[in-house]
Amino acid sequence: MDAIIEKRIQEWLTDEYDIETRTEIQNLIDSGNTEELTNRFYQDLDFGTGGLRGIIGAGTNRMNIYNVAKVTQGVATYILKQGEKNNSVVISYDSRHKSPEFALETALVLAGNGIRAYLFESLRPTPLLSFAVRHLKTIAGVMITASHNPSQYNGYKLYWEDGAQVVPPHDKNIISEVRQVRSIAQVKKLSKEDAISKGLLTYIGKEIDEAYLDKTMQLMINKDIIKQYNDNVKIVFTSLHGTGITLVPELLGRMGFTNINIVAEQKEPDADFSTVKSPNPEEASAMKLALRDAEKINADIAMATDPDADRIGIAVKDNSGKYILLNGNQTGSLLIYYILSQLKEKNMLPENGVVIKTIVTTELQRSITESFGLECIDVLTGFKYIGEKIREFEIQQSPENPIKQFIVGGEESYGYLTGTFVRDKDAVSTAGLLAELSAYAKSKGITIYNMLEEIYRRYGVYKETGKSIGYEGKEGMETITKLMTHFRNNLYKYLAGVKVNYVSDYQKSVNIEPSKKQVIGSIELPASNVIAYHLSDDTKITIRPSGTEPKIKFYFAVMVHPEEKSLSEIEPIAQTKIDNFLNFFMDEIKAITSS
């Protein structure tokens, strides 16, 4: 075993670490499990621009109370260097293993540094944490969550004073401070009793819920329609054992909906997510029980939020009466079309309004937005960049009169935001808007699926498919790097027989014409490890490593003009195009990784 790894293991066997941690490591040593020990200690769990995320367990490369403490010490040091008086941080957590413990540890380390911690009395969604940062005027916020990852994971997401996740220059500067904390002995910490008695730990709860719900209720556009159809709209909701249960049913009830059916088996928070393989509303298996209940009551819509309630997936009936799952691009496009069309109808559409989407989100949303005379802005993948844009608009003029007014935005991975009182994706408020959308469709004698069909007929049939390939451990990260290097350095002139017009290399911030290997333009976004192929048939294929998981991600986006064909005829055409590109890249990956 590598000497550095052995040294790290021995350090974690000292008295600075509790008996449970030392026993866990000793058992691995006694069983001769060098592979697991290597994976746990070959590196520090990286505190990247999105925070921490990893498998729970003992070790430098695992999520545990010691790594949480060291990270928080680095964060505290950075906060104190800002020179602000009366510094404070708000902390929330989801339903995962160790979430309450990690949240309390975060609070006690902050308190040990003289920084006041507001800690939610029980689990709460990510969007509420984002709201609380702004509402309480704290300098930062921490959300203990691993979003939709499997149950063995947990994480630590850091927010800044605007309620969005940290972005430059704070992110890099915080990372630098965190990396200075090499030993648990450097961590300053108070006991819970001392923190409370000194006024450095305050528990919060319902008062923040109420303030958030008041704001969310103001997002409603068609209150009269909801009032007229509230009994007729049948809603099935599941929180997938997570935090959505704390606010979504309450919001829907306050809006006036009375026919809300909660999936009983998934109502209670459960760190094992025992009824699903993965608590991810992007996956059909997670929606199985919700679809069962929807069929029983003939629901208009079934909704599922992930464990920290920042993502939402939905199912609706197609023209045959069968429930189908909408993907993130479809749901986001429906929301954008509904919100913009209704604001226009009521003469409430601002001339300086903008829609913001990520670079891997469907171009259908640009077509919709521009048809209303508004601007659609692209940002890098990650909702923090949407939050950053909102703040940028405010700074350029003023919060009350921004140079551009954010209306709605989102990303293909099931995250959406309307309004600016939250600065992260918000499945709670989105659930309310989707329920309103259901009532609107009912008032017109159509279904949500009919609305999606009409959008396709008007703008073209856009179809997108994502493919994630996971590679575990140290070797896995090396494989991902090898693949990204290959796709960056080998400029394909054709993909699956279709000409490549140009390649966008977001790391080099340039567009390149592959046949001539010539730069034809620049990219006005921060450098990022992303490659996108733009093809002659309006196809766009994007490749990037995941920022939170050991995966490489492919995004296939095609478009087919409706012309005289029916939507049922176009669907197979679009799918065939995607399949051809997917097979091409899978063959390429096989060849690259075997060489």
N, C-alpha and C positions, 0 to 999 in steps of 0.2 A: 504494500500500500504506500501511496505517496507520503513523504515525510510531513508535508504541510497538513495533510488530512489527519495523519496520526496525532500531530500536535494539537489540532483543534479538538479531536475526540478526547484527548487527555484533559484538556482544559474544562470540557463539559462534564468531566467526572469528579471535579473538585467540589468543595463544600459551598462554593458560590451558587451552586445549582441544587434544587430541591431533590429529595430522595426519589420521587417518582420519575423525574427526568433522568437521573443517574442510573436508575434501574432499567429504564427503557433502553438506554444505550448499552449498558452492560449485557443485557440479554442478547442484543445483536452481536456483540463481540463474542459471547460464549457460544452462540450458534454458528459462528464463522460466516456470517452474512456480510461479506466484504462489499458486495455490490450495493446493498442498501446503505451501508455506512458511507461508501463513497458518494452516493447520490445525496446523502444528507449533509455531508461536510465538504464537498469539493469546492463549494463557493458559499458566499453569504447570500441569503435570500435577497434578491435585488430590490432595492427601493427605487423604482423607476418613476417616470413622470406621472404614472397613474396610481402610485402608492405601492403597497405590498399585496401579493396574492400567492398562496401556496398551500401545499398539503399540511395538515395539522400534525405536529409531532416534534420530537426532540431533535435538535441539530441546527447548524448555522443556516442551512438551506430549507428550513421548515417554518411554518407559522406556529409560534409559541409565545408565551408570555414574556420571555426574555428578549426576543427580537422585537416584539411590540414595544417593550420598555426602551430599548436602545433607539429605535426609530423615533419614538416620542421625545426622547431627550434631545435628539438632533433637531426635531421640529421646534421644541421649546427654546433651544439656543438661538435658532433663527428668528423666532418671534421676538425674543428679548432684544436682539440686535436691531430690530426695527425702531426701537426707542419710543414706542407708544406707551402711554400711561393706561392703567386699568385694563391690561390685556385679558382677554377671555377667549375660551374655545368651547363650542358646543359639540357633544358626542352622542351618537345614536348607534344602534346595532340591530342586526336581524336575528333570525331564529336558529342560526347555525351553532354547532358545537363550539364551546369556549367563547362565543360572542359576548355574553355578559361579563366574563372574566377579563377579556381583552379590553372591553370598553372601560371597565373600572380601573384597570392597570394604566390605561391612557390618562384617565382623569387624575390618578394619584401621582403620576410622574409630572404632569403639568402643574399640579398643586405643589409638588416638591420644588418646582422652579418659580413659585410665586405667581403662577398664571391661574386665574379662576376657571374652573371647569363646570359647565352646565351639562349634566348627564340625564338623559331621558330615563324615567323611572322604569320603563319596560320597552320592549322592542317597538321600533317605528320604521317607516319606509325611508328610503334614501331621499326622495323629493322633499319630505318634511324636514330632513336634516338641512338640505340646501335652503329651504325657506327659513328655518330657524336661525341660520347664520345671519341672514339679512334682518330678520325680525328682532333679534337680540343684539344686533350690531357687534358681533364678535369679530375678532381678527381672522379666525379660522374655524373649520369644522372637521370632525373625523367621523367617518361611517365605517363601522366594523361589518364587513360583508364580503362575500366572494360572488355576489350577484347570482348567476344561474349555474355556477359550477356544481359538480357532484358534491355529495355530503362530506367527503373527507377534506374539502378545501375550506379556507377562510381567508379574509383579507382585510386591508386597511386603506381606505380611500381618504385623501386629504383635500379639503376645500379651503378656498381663501375668502377674504372678506366680502366679495361680491356674490358668494353663494355657488360659484362654479369651481370645478376641480382646478388645482393649481396649474398654471401655464407659465412660460418664460416671462420674466427672469426668475420668478420665485421657485419654479420646479427644480431647475439646475442648482440654484443656490441652496435649497433645502437638502437636496441629495448630497451636496458637498458637506454640509453640516452633519448629516446622518452618518456619512462614511468616516467622520472623525471619531465617532463613538465606537471604539474597538472592543471595549470591555464592559461588562455589566456593572463593574465597580464605578464607572463614570456616571451612572444613572443616579439622579437625585429623586427621592420619592418620599411622600408622607404616608402615614397610615390613614385609613378611611376616617377614623375618629378625629385625628388632628386636622385633616383637610376640611371636614365639616365645621369643626369648632373655630377654625381660623377664617371661615367664610370663603374658602377656596374650592369647595365642592357643593354645588347646589343641584338638587334633583328637580326636573321639570316634567311636564306631561300635558294634561288636558288643555291648559291655557294656550299652549302652542297649537294643539290640534284645532281649537276653535278659531284662532286667528287665520290659520291656513284654510280651513273649510270656508270661512267667510270670503276669502279671496277667490277660491275655486268656484264658488257659486256665481261669482260675477262673470265667469267665462260663458255662461249660458247665452245663447243667441235667440232661440225660439221658445221662450217660457210658456207662451200660450199653447203651443203645439204639445209640449210636455204635459201641461195641465189637462188638455183634451184627451190625450192618448195614454196617460200614465198607467191606467189599469190594463190596457190592451197590449202593451209592450212586455213580452215575457223574456226575462233576463236570467241566464244561468251564470253564476260567478264562482270561480275557485281561486283561492290564494296560494294553492300548491304548498300548503303548510308554512307559508311565510307571513310577511308583515302586511300584506294587502288587506287582510281581514280587519285590521285596526281602523281603516279609514274608508275603503271602497264601499262597503254596504251602507255606512253612515252617510256618505256623500250622495249615493243614489237615492236613499230615502229622503234626504233633505231636498233634493231636486224635485221630488214628487212621485218618483217611481214606486209602485206598490207591489209589483209582481217580480220580486227578486228572489231567486232560488239559489241557495248556497250549497255547494257540494259538501255533504256532511262529513265524508271520510277525510277531506283535506282541509277542514275548517281550522283545526287546532294546529298551532305551531309545532313542528316536529323536525328536529335537527337531522334525522335520518332520511327525511322525505320518503317515508316508508311505502307510499302508494305509487311512486313513480321511479323510473330508472334514473331520470335526471329532471330536476325542477326547472326545466327550460321550456317556456311556452312556444319556442320555435320548433320544438319536436312534437310530432303527432302523438307519441305515446303519453306525453304529459297531459294532453287534452282528452284522454280516453274517458275518464269518469264524467267530465263536463259534457262530452258529446252524448254519453249515456243518458244523463239527466235532461239534456236538451231534447232528445228524441221522445222522452217520456211525456214532456209537457208541450211539445211543439214550440220550442222557444224561438224567438226572433234572432237572438244573438247569444252566443256563449263566450265568456271572457275568462282569461287566466292571467294572473300576474306572477312574476317570478319572486323568489324569496325576499328581495329588498324592495319590490314593487316599483322598480323603475322601468321595467319592460312589460309589455302586454301583448298577448296573442288572442285572436278571435276566430270564431267559426260562425258561418251563416249558411242558410239554405240556398242551393242553386235552383235552376229552373225545374229540375226533376223532384225537388223536395229533399234532396240528399244534403247532409251537412258537409261542408268543405272548409278546410282551414285556409284563411287568407295569409299570405306572407307579409313580411314587414313593409315591403314596397307597396303592396296593394292597400294595406290599411292606411299607411301614410298618405298615399295619393287620394284616397277617399276623404280623409280628414281635411287635407288641403283644399280639395275641390268644394267640399261642403262649407267650410269656413269662409273661403273667399267668395263663393257664390252667394251665400246668405248675407255677408257684410255688404256686398255690392247691391243686393236687392233692397237692403235697408239704408242705402246711401251712407254706409259707415266704413267703406274701404278707403284707407288713407293713401294719398298719392305717393307718399314716401315709404309705403309698406314693402317689406321684403320677406321672402321665404328663404330659410337656410337649410341646406342638406349637405351630407358628406359626399366625398368624391366617388364612393362605391354605391350610393343610393341612386335609384332609377332616374333616368332623364325624363321620364313621364312627368315628374313633378316640375321640371323646368318648363315643359310645354304647357302644363296647366297654369302655372304662375304667370308666364308671359302672356297667355291669352287674356288675363285680367289686367294687363298693362303694368304689372309689377316686376320687380327684379328677383331672380333666384340666384343665390350666392352659394358657391361650393366652398367647403372647408375640408381639412384633413379628417380621416376617420377618428372618431372620438368625440363624445358630446361636449367635452370641455372646450373644443374649438367653436362650437355654437355659442356657448356661454361667453367666450372671449369676444366674439363678434358683437353680441348684445352690449357688453360693457364698452367696447370700442365706439359704438354708435352714441352711447350716452356721453362719453368723454369728449367726443368731437363737438358736441353742442351742449346738451344738458340732459339730465335724467327726465325732466319734465317735457323737454322739447328736443328729442334726439334727431340727429341728422337723417337717420333712417329708422323706421319703426318696425321692429320685429313683430310678425304676426303669428307665424307657426313654423315649425321646423322639425327635423328628425333624421333618423338613419335607418338603413334597411334592417338592422338587427333589432327591430321591434321597440325602438325608443322614440318618443315624441314629446314635444313641448309646445304649449300655447301660452301666451302671456309671458311676463318677465319677473314675476314675484318668486319663481323657482328658476334656477339656472342649471338644471340637469334634466335628463329625461324623466318624465312624470307619468307613471302608469295610473295613478289615482285620478288626476284631472282628466286624463285621456279616457278612462273608463266612463266618466260622466259625459264627455263629448260623444263617445260612441253610443251610449244609451240615447242621447238626444238625437243622434243621426238615425237610430232605429225608429224613434218616434216620428221624425220627419218623413222617412220612407213610408211608414204606415199611413201618414196623413195624405200621401200622394198615391196610395193604393199600389205601391211597388215594394220591392225588397232591397236590401243593401246590395245584393248581387246584381239586381237590375241596374242600380246606380253605377256599379263598376263596369257593367257592359256598356252603358252609355258613354262613360269616360273613354273606354277603348275605341268605340266607334268614332268618337270625336277626335281623339289625339293619336290613335294607332295602338296596336297591341304590343305592349312591352312585357317581356318575360325575363325573369332573372332567377338564377340558381347559384347558390354558394356551395363550395366544397372545401372542407377543412380536413387536413391530414395531420395527425398528431405524431410526435416523435418524443419519447420520454428520455429524461436524464441528460447527462453531459454529451453523449454521442448524438442524442436527438437534436440538441441545439446546434451541434456542428453540422448535422445533415441539413437543417433548415438554412444555415448560412451558406452552405454549398449550393443549394438549390437557388437561393436568391442571387448569388453571384453568377450562376450560369445564366439565368433568365435576364440578368442585367447586361451581361457582357456578350451574349449571343443574340444579336438583333435579327429576329425572324422576319423574312420578307413575306412569307405566307404562313398562315395557321389553318390547318385542316383544309388547304386548298383555297383559302380566301386571302386576298391581298391585304397586307398591313399598310395602312396609309401613314401612320406615324406611331411612335412609342413615347409615352410620357414617363420620364425617369424623375420621380419626385425627390430622390436623394441628391441628384445633380441639378435639379430645378430646371430641366430642359426638355423640349420636345425634339425628337430625332426622327428623320426620314430614313428608314432602314436600308433601302436599296442604294442610297448614296452615302449612308452613314454621316449625314449632314444635320447639324442643329438648325431647326426651322422656327424656333420660338422659345420663350422662357416661361416658367411657371411661377406665378406670384403667390406662392404659399411657402411656409417653413419647410426646410428639407426634411424628408421622411423616407423611410425604407419601403417605398412602394413603386411598382412598375405597372403601367397600363398600356395595353395594345388597343389602338383604334383602327378598326377594319373598314374596308370599302363597302360593306353591306350594313353599316350602322351598328355593328356589333362592338361591344367594348368588353375587354377582359382585363381584370385587375388582379394583381398578385401582391400579397404582403404577409409578413410574419405577424402573428397575433401579439398584441402588446401585453396580454395578461395570461396567456397559456402557451405551452410548448407546441404550437401548431403553425403550419403555413396555410394561408387562406387564399382561395381562388374565387373570384366573382365573375360569373358569366352573365352578360346582359345583351339580349337580342331584341330587335323590333321588327314587326311585320305589319305592313299597311293593310287595313281591312279590305279595301277595294270592294269587290262584289261578293267576297266570301263571307260566310257566317263565322261567328266566333268559334264555334265547335270545329270548323274546318281549319281555322288558323292555328289553334292551339297545338295540334300535332306537328305543324310545320315549324313553329317556334321551338318546340321541344326537340325535334330532330336536329335543328341547328345547334342547340345547346349540347346535346349528346355528342355530336361530332367533335365539338371543341373540347369537351370534357375528356373524351377518349383520347384525343390527340395529346393532351397534357399528361394524362395518366401514363401513357406510353413513354413520353419524354422523361417523366420522373423515374420510371422504372429503369430506363437506360442510364440516367445520370447517377442514381444511387447505387447501381450495380457496378459502375466503373471504378 
